[in-house]
Amino acid sequence: MYERLIEIDQLPNSGLLRIQRGDQDLVVCVDQGQYFVLENRCSHQNEPLHRGRLRNGCIYCPYHGARFDLATGAAESAPATRSIHVYVSRICAGVLEIFVDES
């Protein structure tokens, strides 16, 4: 089931936006007109990613430089070795929605 996250016109044209959704800490990444929703925690030392930077389809951790693929969450560079969660998302009627598994 998809749930409403944020209206597209509330997002920056590019960059990062932190969103708290209940107990979930998310980061929305807007990169070259595409929207990605990831968990807002680096798998290296659990630091937040929303103050990092985007480059070449990746988000960089601002603390130790770990790099994660925006589409897959795969760790692309040390010191991170584990991927981070990427939420399935879509745009529907001008709203960014994420898929929530209710099982």
MOPEJO-V719617 format. One line per field, one symbol per residue. phi: phi as a letter, one per 30 degrees, with the letter a starting at -180 (. if undefined). Layout:
BEGIN
phi: ???
END
This chain:
BEGIN
phi: .cbdcadedccddajbbdbcbiccccbcccbhiccbbbdcbdddbiddcdcdbcahibccddcbiebbdddciddcadddbcdcdcddbacbhibdbbdcddd
END
